[in-house]
Amino acid sequence: MKVVFLFFVTTGCLCLSSSLSVDTYLTSRDKDQLKNVLLTGLESENLSDVFYAVSGLQQLNQQIPDVQAVCNKLVKYVGKAKSLSLDFVYFSTSAWKTIATCTGKLVVDESVQEIYAMLEKKDIRDVHMSDLYFGVSILSNLNLKPKDITKLINIIKRKMKPDDTITDFGYSIHLLASLGPDGRFAFNRLSDAIMQVDQVDRKFLQFEGGLSVTALVLTGVYKFCDAVQCNTSFPIQNDQALMFSNYLLSRKSVQTPKGAYFLLNALKTLSNNKYHLPIAATLVKPMGDLDDTQKILSVRFTNLLGEPLPTSLSVGVESAMLNNKVVMSKNKFKSTADKTVYELEFNEPDLSIGIYSIVISATPLEKVKIPLLGNTAIPLEVKVSASSVNIVDFKVGTTDNDQQTGPSLQTLKYGEKLSTKLKADHMQRIIVRFAIKDHQVKKHVQVHQAFVRFTNTKTGSQSVFVAELDSQNNYKLDMDLGVKSVSFKHASGLYSMDLIIGDSLLKKPIVWHFSDIKLKFSEVESDVSESFADFYKPKKLISHTFREPEPRPPHIVSLLFTILSLAPLLVLFVLWARLGVNIKNFPFNLSAIGFHSALASIFILFGMFWVYLDMFITLKYLFLLGISTFLFGNRLLSYIARRRNK
């Protein structure tokens, strides 16, 4: 079953490999952000954060500020600790070894003896895989070795189980990597562990536990294969390496020293190994940022760390599609002075605005020892914007609602303004017609936003109306002023008319003041004395008044009601005094006392429920009291029945 599952996983990944690529890398800005995160770890009181900060800064090739202060902190923490756990000693000795220039000494002799004692144990049920990893790593940090490697390997074999957690597997594979070829017995476990990986969106691979666990296992597999010489039997497939790369780079905004350390460690491992080299193909500018004045498409090829590749590339376009039509193929990119950037003159055919779906491939020009990954069938989305568009056939005018006379329309060129003011009343319609064409290829263009804005020159209030697209790809606003008078608040007066054109494919939106118009409404004008700015100021606070409570009854009525409620109890006491209370036959045994106590407790519970308890707590206690009342009552009745029979 496991072999079949692995076959399907591998087959599915191979089918996706042609479209898998990495579209981002660790930029200089990302590295600066990670550096700031790591620097905060140096100030932490947590020793693990200090280790992650020191090791992470080393991965970034950054100097550690005030190195001796960090060394003194390590000595202080180790010295004042009452008992040293293995992870505590591991973090301190690892940071000490990474710095390598500390003066002084870490006193961990007791811990070393404990490690040797742990490795000599016969009963290892209480020894965890993480303890073994930390222990052997501590010995390595102190330039020591386990006394008996064979015994250590036997312990690892006994501890490694098929149902181990993926974190334990990560520790074990790192531990075996430190032992060299002797750890090869665990090679078959690699494929089992990789089967536990989770695939997300057919683009990312990660292990349960997130970034730290994924990086722990991933770097462990590479180190293990370096130690035992996996060579052609490397367990991570090429497409899996790309999906791991995508996942790691999706987490490059981590905010903890631990996350930053594991991210950098994993990315460095993927970028510097002898099995494969995932590359990142990214657009130099967002979506290419092309227009009719900028026709050069620039693509950057780097490793995951943003470093140049070990070979030059031959980069070509496999296909470029616009509106599901192929418009370019087999075009070649040119190299530039920047060894990571390649450029393509995007002018064949004539540059038409739109979003192009481009597929490119990059092949090495020199023979490389390490195969490149993600260099074929790389999908890119390139946006070609318009620096400007032409507004043509622009007409504006008014007409009567009865349509007995044709519209009186005046023609304008883009950028001009009517020399005379238009006039309209509530019995007329305002008509605006125009078309938009591409400045380069003179074709009709559809835009996301086409508005006509009316602005009251006195108050600044605005009314905006959408120009609709017709079947001829022309835009038209046909507005009945009487129907839309509410939008103007029935405010007669002089208005400015502006055409607003906006679209994601336009470099800059168009705002064209093409006319002024005097509007007249029949209804009484509303209060428009406030200015446009005053209209959007905070309004007065509305204070809500709750309904007044009903008047309470007089005090004498409440007192009389209380007396009437207690009257039955008073009658009971009077009758008891009159008839006499006989408690001689009361059986003073456990069942009688328990029953009456439980019954009294129930009445008390009801009183507490009336005062402050809620229903759920009351039911919980009532359930317990009810059981005890039933049991004691049953025994009491049985006792009474037996006594009567005697």
C-alpha positions in Angstrom: 0.0 0.0 0.0 2.8 2.4 0.9 4.6 1.7 -2.4 1.4 2.3 -4.4 0.8 5.6 -2.5 4.4 6.7 -3.2 3.9 5.9 -6.9 0.8 8.1 -7.1 2.5 11.0 -5.2 5.6 10.8 -7.5 3.5 10.5 -10.7 1.3 13.5 -9.7 4.4 15.6 -8.9 6.0 14.7 -12.2 2.9 15.8 -14.0 3.1 19.2 -12.3 6.9 19.6 -12.7 6.6 21.3 -16.1 4.7 24.2 -14.6 6.5 24.4 -11.2 8.7 27.3 -10.7 9.9 29.7 -8.0 8.8 33.3 -8.5 10.5 35.0 -5.6 13.8 35.0 -3.7 15.4 36.5 -0.6 15.9 40.1 -1.5 18.2 42.6 0.2 15.2 44.1 1.9 14.2 40.6 3.2 17.7 40.1 4.5 17.7 43.4 6.3 14.4 42.5 7.9 15.7 39.1 9.0 18.8 40.8 10.3 16.7 43.1 12.5 14.8 40.1 13.8 18.0 38.3 14.7 19.5 41.3 16.4 16.5 41.3 18.8 17.5 37.8 19.8 20.8 38.9 21.1 19.0 41.0 23.7 16.7 38.2 24.7 16.8 36.5 28.1 16.1 33.2 26.4 19.3 31.3 25.7 17.8 29.6 22.6 17.1 33.0 21.0 20.7 34.0 21.6 21.9 30.9 19.7 19.4 31.4 16.9 20.5 35.0 16.6 24.2 34.2 16.5 23.8 31.4 14.0 21.4 33.3 11.8 23.7 36.3 11.6 26.5 34.0 10.6 24.2 32.6 7.8 23.7 36.2 6.6 27.5 36.9 6.8 26.9 39.7 9.3 29.1 40.6 12.2 27.8 40.1 15.7 27.8 43.5 17.6 29.7 43.5 20.9 30.7 39.8 20.6 32.3 39.7 24.1 29.1 40.9 25.7 27.3 37.9 24.2 30.1 35.6 25.4 29.8 37.0 28.9 26.0 36.5 28.8 26.5 32.8 27.9 29.0 32.4 30.8 26.6 34.1 33.2 23.6 32.0 32.2 25.5 28.8 32.5 27.1 29.8 35.8 23.9 30.8 37.6 21.7 27.9 36.4 21.0 25.5 39.3 20.5 22.6 36.9 21.5 22.4 33.3 19.1 20.7 30.9 20.6 19.2 27.7 18.9 21.7 25.4 20.2 24.6 27.6 23.8 23.3 27.3 23.3 22.6 23.6 22.3 26.2 22.9 25.0 27.7 25.0 27.9 25.5 23.6 26.6 25.8 20.0 26.5 29.6 20.3 30.0 29.6 21.9 31.4 27.4 19.1 29.7 29.6 16.4 31.3 32.8 17.7 34.7 31.0 18.0 36.4 34.1 19.5 35.0 34.0 23.0 37.4 34.4 25.9 36.7 32.4 29.1 35.2 29.0 29.6 31.8 27.4 29.9 31.6 25.2 32.9 29.6 22.2 31.7 31.6 19.3 33.0 28.7 17.9 35.0 26.6 17.8 31.8 29.3 16.0 29.9 29.3 13.3 32.5 25.5 13.0 32.4 25.7 12.6 28.6 28.2 9.8 28.9 26.1 8.2 31.5 23.0 8.5 29.3 24.9 6.8 26.4 25.8 3.9 28.7 22.3 3.2 29.9 20.7 -0.2 29.2 17.2 1.0 29.9 16.6 3.8 27.4 12.8 4.1 27.6 13.1 7.5 29.2 15.7 8.7 26.7 14.2 10.8 23.9 15.7 11.2 20.4 16.1 14.9 21.1 18.2 14.1 24.2 20.5 11.9 22.0 20.8 14.7 19.4 21.5 17.4 22.0 23.9 15.2 23.9 26.0 14.1 20.9 26.0 17.7 19.5 27.2 19.0 22.9 30.1 16.6 22.8 30.9 17.7 19.2 30.8 21.4 20.3 33.4 20.6 23.0 35.5 18.6 20.6 34.6 15.3 22.3 33.2 12.1 20.9 31.0 9.3 22.2 33.1 6.5 23.8 31.4 3.7 21.9 30.0 4.6 18.4 28.6 1.1 17.9 26.6 1.3 21.1 25.3 4.7 20.1 24.1 3.4 16.8 22.4 0.5 18.5 20.6 2.9 20.8 19.4 4.9 17.7 18.2 1.8 16.0 16.2 0.8 19.1 14.7 4.3 19.4 13.8 4.8 15.7 10.3 3.4 15.2 7.9 3.6 12.2 5.4 5.6 14.2 7.9 8.3 15.3 6.9 11.9 15.0 8.4 13.8 12.1 10.3 16.0 14.7 11.9 12.9 16.2 12.8 11.8 12.7 14.5 15.2 12.1 16.6 14.9 15.2 17.6 11.3 14.3 18.6 12.0 10.8 20.8 15.0 11.9 22.3 12.7 14.6 23.0 9.9 12.0 24.5 12.5 9.6 27.1 13.4 12.3 28.2 9.7 12.4 29.1 9.5 8.8 28.7 6.3 6.7 27.8 4.2 9.8 24.3 5.8 9.6 23.4 4.4 6.2 21.1 1.8 7.7 18.4 4.5 8.0 18.4 5.4 4.3 15.1 3.5 3.7 13.4 5.6 6.3 13.9 8.8 4.3 11.2 7.9 1.7 8.8 7.0 4.6 9.3 10.4 6.2 8.9 12.3 3.0 5.6 10.6 2.5 4.3 12.5 5.6 4.7 15.8 3.8 1.6 18.0 3.3 1.0 19.5 -0.2 -0.8 22.8 -0.3 -2.3 24.3 -3.5 -0.2 22.0 -5.6 2.6 24.5 -5.1 3.9 24.1 -1.5 5.3 21.2 0.5 5.6 21.4 4.3 5.7 19.0 7.3 3.3 19.2 10.2 4.8 21.6 12.7 5.5 24.5 10.3 8.7 26.2 9.3 11.0 24.9 12.0 10.1 21.2 11.6 10.2 21.5 7.8 13.6 23.1 7.8 14.9 20.6 10.4 13.9 17.6 8.3 14.9 19.1 5.0 18.4 20.1 6.1 18.8 16.8 7.9 18.1 14.8 4.6 20.7 16.8 2.7 23.3 16.4 5.5 22.5 12.7 5.8 23.0 12.1 2.1 26.2 14.0 2.1 27.4 11.7 4.9 26.3 8.4 3.4 26.8 9.3 -0.2 23.3 9.0 -1.6 24.4 10.2 -5.0 21.8 9.2 -7.7 19.4 7.8 -5.1 18.7 11.2 -3.5 15.2 10.9 -1.9 13.9 14.4 -2.6 12.6 14.7 -6.2 13.2 17.8 -8.2 9.6 19.0 -8.2 9.5 18.4 -4.4 12.6 20.6 -4.0 10.8 23.4 -5.9 7.7 23.1 -3.7 9.8 23.1 -0.6 11.5 26.2 -1.9 8.1 27.9 -2.5 7.0 27.1 1.0 10.2 28.4 2.6 10.1 31.7 0.6 6.4 32.2 1.5 7.6 32.4 5.2 10.3 35.0 4.7 8.5 37.5 6.8 9.0 35.5 10.0 9.2 37.6 13.2 11.1 35.4 15.6 14.9 34.6 15.8 14.0 30.8 15.7 12.0 31.2 12.5 14.7 33.4 10.8 17.5 30.9 11.7 15.6 27.9 10.3 14.6 29.8 7.2 18.1 30.9 6.4 19.5 27.5 7.2 17.1 25.7 4.8 17.5 28.2 2.0 21.2 28.0 2.2 21.1 24.2 2.1 18.8 24.3 -1.0 21.1 26.8 -2.7 24.4 25.0 -1.9 24.2 21.3 -2.4 25.5 18.8 -4.9 22.2 17.3 -6.0 20.2 20.2 -7.6 19.9 24.0 -7.7 16.4 25.5 -7.6 16.4 28.9 -9.3 14.1 31.9 -9.0 12.8 33.7 -12.1 11.3 37.0 -11.2 10.3 40.1 -13.1 12.6 43.1 -12.2 9.6 45.4 -12.1 6.1 44.4 -10.9 4.3 42.6 -13.8 7.0 44.0 -16.1 5.7 47.5 -15.9 5.6 48.0 -19.7 3.9 50.7 -21.7 4.1 52.3 -25.1 7.2 54.2 -24.1 9.0 51.4 -22.1 9.2 48.2 -24.2 12.0 46.3 -22.5 11.0 43.3 -20.4 13.6 42.5 -17.7 13.7 39.1 -15.9 16.1 38.2 -13.1 17.5 34.7 -12.6 19.1 33.9 -9.2 19.3 31.2 -6.6 16.9 31.3 -3.6 19.3 33.6 -1.7 19.3 36.2 -4.6 22.9 35.2 -5.6 24.0 34.9 -9.2 23.8 31.4 -10.8 27.1 29.5 -11.6 26.4 29.7 -15.4 25.1 32.0 -18.0 21.7 31.3 -19.5 20.1 31.2 -22.9 16.6 32.6 -22.2 13.8 32.3 -24.8 10.1 32.9 -25.0 8.1 29.7 -25.6 4.8 31.5 -26.0 3.1 34.8 -25.2 -0.6 35.0 -25.3 -3.0 37.9 -25.2 -6.8 37.3 -25.0 -6.1 33.6 -25.7 -4.2 34.3 -28.9 -0.5 33.6 -29.4 1.2 36.9 -30.2 4.9 35.9 -29.7 7.1 32.8 -29.7 10.8 31.8 -30.0 12.0 35.3 -29.2 15.3 35.4 -27.3 16.3 37.5 -24.3 19.6 39.4 -24.3 22.1 39.3 -21.5 23.0 42.6 -19.7 25.9 44.0 -17.6 24.1 42.6 -14.6 24.7 38.8 -14.8 21.4 38.1 -13.2 19.2 40.1 -15.5 18.0 39.3 -19.1 16.0 41.6 -21.3 13.5 41.2 -24.1 12.4 43.9 -26.6 8.6 43.6 -26.3 7.7 45.1 -29.6 6.6 42.2 -31.8 3.8 42.6 -32.7 2.9 46.3 -32.1 2.6 46.7 -28.4 -1.1 46.4 -27.5 -2.2 47.1 -23.9 -3.4 44.1 -21.9 -2.1 41.4 -19.6 0.1 38.8 -21.4 0.6 35.2 -20.3 4.2 34.4 -21.1 6.0 31.1 -20.8 9.8 31.3 -20.9 12.6 28.8 -20.5 16.3 29.2 -19.6 19.0 26.7 -20.5 22.6 26.8 -19.3 25.2 27.9 -21.8 28.0 26.0 -20.1 28.1 22.5 -18.8 27.1 22.4 -15.2 27.7 19.7 -12.6 24.5 20.5 -10.6 21.2 20.4 -12.6 19.1 23.5 -12.5 15.5 23.3 -11.3 12.6 25.5 -12.2 14.2 26.7 -15.4 11.7 25.4 -17.9 8.1 26.4 -18.7 8.3 29.4 -16.4 4.9 31.2 -16.4 5.0 35.0 -16.2 2.2 37.6 -16.2 3.3 40.8 -17.9 1.1 43.9 -17.9 1.4 46.4 -20.8 -0.2 49.7 -19.7 -1.1 52.7 -21.8 0.6 55.9 -20.9 -2.4 57.7 -22.5 -5.5 56.9 -24.4 -7.5 58.9 -27.0 -11.0 60.0 -26.2 -12.7 60.4 -29.6 -16.2 61.3 -30.9 -17.0 63.2 -27.7 -20.4 64.8 -27.7 -22.4 66.5 -25.0 -25.7 68.3 -24.9 -29.3 68.3 -23.7 -32.7 67.2 -25.0 -36.3 67.4 -23.9 -37.9 64.4 -22.3 -40.8 64.3 -24.7 -38.2 63.5 -27.5 -40.1 65.7 -30.0 -37.0 67.5 -30.8 -33.6 65.8 -31.4 -30.8 66.2 -28.9 -28.7 69.3 -29.3 -25.2 67.9 -29.0 -21.9 69.7 -29.3 -18.6 68.0 -30.4 -15.4 68.5 -28.4 -11.8 67.4 -28.8 -10.1 65.8 -25.8 -8.6 68.5 -23.6 -11.0 71.3 -24.7 -13.8 73.0 -22.8 -17.1 74.3 -24.1 -17.0 78.0 -24.5 -20.6 78.4 -23.5 -22.4 77.1 -20.4 -25.0 74.4 -20.9 -28.5 74.8 -19.4 -31.0 72.1 -18.3 -34.0 71.8 -16.1 -36.0 69.0 -14.6 -37.9 68.4 -17.9 -34.8 67.7 -19.9 -32.1 65.0 -20.3 -28.3 65.3 -20.3 -26.5 63.3 -22.9 -22.7 62.5 -23.0 -21.3 60.2 -25.7 -17.7 59.3 -26.4 -15.3 56.4 -27.4 -11.9 55.4 -26.0 -9.1 54.2 -28.3 -5.7 52.8 -27.8 -3.1 55.5 -28.5 -0.8 53.0 -30.2 -3.0 50.7 -32.3 -6.1 52.9 -32.6 -8.5 50.2 -31.4 -11.4 50.6 -29.1 -10.6 50.1 -25.4 -12.9 49.0 -22.6 -12.1 50.5 -19.2 -13.1 49.6 -15.7 -14.3 53.0 -14.8 -16.0 55.7 -16.9 -17.8 58.4 -14.9 -19.3 61.8 -15.4 -19.0 64.0 -12.3 -21.1 67.0 -11.5 -19.7 69.4 -8.8 -21.7 72.3 -7.3 -19.4 75.3 -7.7 -21.0 76.9 -4.6 -21.0 74.1 -2.1 -18.6 71.6 -3.5 -21.1 68.7 -3.3 -20.6 66.1 -6.0 -22.9 63.7 -7.9 -21.2 61.0 -10.0 -22.9 58.9 -12.7 -21.6 55.9 -14.7 -21.2 56.1 -18.4 -22.5 52.7 -19.8 -20.8 50.8 -22.7 -23.0 50.0 -25.7 -22.8 47.2 -28.3 -20.6 49.4 -30.5 -17.9 49.8 -27.7 -19.0 53.5 -27.3 -19.7 55.0 -23.9 -23.0 56.9 -23.2 -24.6 58.8 -20.3 -28.3 59.5 -20.9 -29.6 61.0 -17.7 -33.2 62.2 -16.9 -32.6 65.2 -14.8 -36.0 65.0 -13.2 -35.5 61.4 -12.0 -32.0 62.1 -10.8 -32.8 65.3 -9.0 -32.6 63.6 -5.6 -28.9 62.9 -6.3 -28.5 66.6 -6.6 -30.6 67.3 -3.5 -32.8 69.5 -5.7 -30.1 72.1 -5.5 -30.3 74.4 -8.5 -27.2 76.3 -9.5 -24.0 76.1 -11.6 -22.2 72.8 -11.8 -18.9 71.8 -13.4 -18.8 68.6 -15.5 -15.8 66.3 -15.5 -15.1 63.1 -17.3 -13.2 60.5 -15.2 -11.5 57.5 -16.8 -9.7 54.9 -14.8 -8.3 51.4 -15.4 -5.6 49.1 -14.1 -4.0 49.3 -17.6 -3.8 53.1 -17.5 -0.7 54.6 -16.1 -2.6 57.6 -14.9 -6.3 58.2 -14.6 -7.9 60.8 -16.8 -9.9 63.7 -15.3 -11.2 66.1 -17.9 -13.2 69.2 -17.1 -15.1 69.6 -20.3 -18.0 71.9 -19.5 -20.1 73.9 -17.0 -23.9 73.5 -16.8 -26.6 75.5 -15.1 -29.3 73.2 -13.5 -32.8 74.2 -12.5 -35.1 72.0 -10.4 -38.8 72.5 -9.7 -38.9 71.4 -6.1 -38.1 73.5 -3.2 -34.4 73.5 -2.7 -33.0 71.6 0.3 -30.7 73.1 2.7 -27.3 73.1 0.9 -25.7 75.9 2.8 -23.1 73.6 4.3 -20.0 73.2 2.3 -18.7 69.9 0.8 -16.1 69.7 3.5 -18.6 70.4 6.3 -20.8 67.6 5.0 -18.2 65.0 5.9 -17.3 66.4 9.4 -18.3 64.3 12.4 -22.0 64.7 13.3 -23.4 65.5 16.6 -23.5 62.7 19.1 -26.9 61.1 19.4 -27.7 60.4 23.0 -30.1 57.5 23.5 -32.7 57.6 26.2 -33.9 54.3 27.5 -37.5 53.8 28.4 -38.3 54.9 32.0 -39.0 51.8 34.2 -42.5 51.1 35.4 -43.3 52.7 38.8 -42.9 50.2 41.7 -45.9 49.5 43.9 -46.2 51.2 47.4 -44.2 49.7 50.2 -47.3 48.6 52.1 -48.4 46.4 49.1 -45.0 44.7 49.0 -45.1 44.1 52.7 -48.7 42.7 52.5 -47.7 40.3 49.7 -44.7 39.0 51.7 -47.0 38.4 54.7 -49.5 36.5 52.6 -46.7 34.4 51.1 -45.4 33.4 54.5 -48.9 32.8 55.9 -48.9 29.0 55.1 -45.7 28.6 57.0 -47.1 30.5 59.9 -50.2 28.2 59.8 -48.0 25.2 59.9 -46.2 26.3 63.0 -49.5 27.1 64.7 -50.9 23.7 63.9 -47.8 22.0 65.1 -48.0 23.9 68.4 -51.7 23.0 68.7 -51.5 19.4 67.8 -48.0 18.7 69.2 -45.0 17.5 67.3 -44.1 13.9 67.8 -40.5 13.0 66.8 -40.2 9.9 68.9 -40.7 7.7 65.8 -38.0 9.5 63.8 -35.4 6.8 63.0 -32.0 8.3 63.7 -30.1 6.3 61.1 -28.0 7.1 58.1 -30.9 6.8 55.5 -33.3 9.1 57.5 -30.7 11.8 58.2 -29.3 11.6 54.7 -32.8 11.9 53.1 -33.9 14.9 55.1 -30.5 16.6 54.7 -30.5 16.1 51.0 -34.2 17.3 50.8 -33.3 20.4 52.8 -30.2 21.0 50.6 -32.5 21.0 47.5 -34.7 23.7 49.1 -31.5 25.7 50.0 -30.3 25.2 46.4 -33.6 26.6 45.0 -33.1 29.6 47.2 -29.6 30.2 46.0 -30.8 29.8 42.4 -33.3 32.5 43.1 -30.6 34.8 44.5 -27.5 34.4 42.3 -26.9 31.0 40.7 -27.6 30.4 37.0 -29.6 27.5 35.6 -26.7 25.4 34.5 -24.8 25.4 37.8 -28.1 24.7 39.6 -28.9 21.7 37.4 -25.5 20.3 38.0 -25.9 20.4 41.8 -29.5 19.4 41.6 -28.5 16.2 39.7 -26.1 15.2 42.4 -28.5 16.0 45.2 -31.3 14.3 43.4 -29.4 11.0 43.2 -28.5 11.1 46.9 -32.1 12.0 47.8 -33.5 9.1 45.8 -31.1 6.5 47.3 -31.5 7.7 50.9 -35.3 8.0 50.4 -35.6 4.5 49.0 -33.7 3.0 51.9 -35.8 5.1 54.4 -39.1 3.9 53.0 -37.9 0.3 53.0 -36.9 0.7 56.7 -40.3 2.1 57.6 -42.1 -0.7 55.8 -40.1 -3.4 57.5 -40.7 -1.7 60.9 -44.5 -1.6 60.3 -44.5 -5.3 59.4 -43.0 -6.2 62.7 
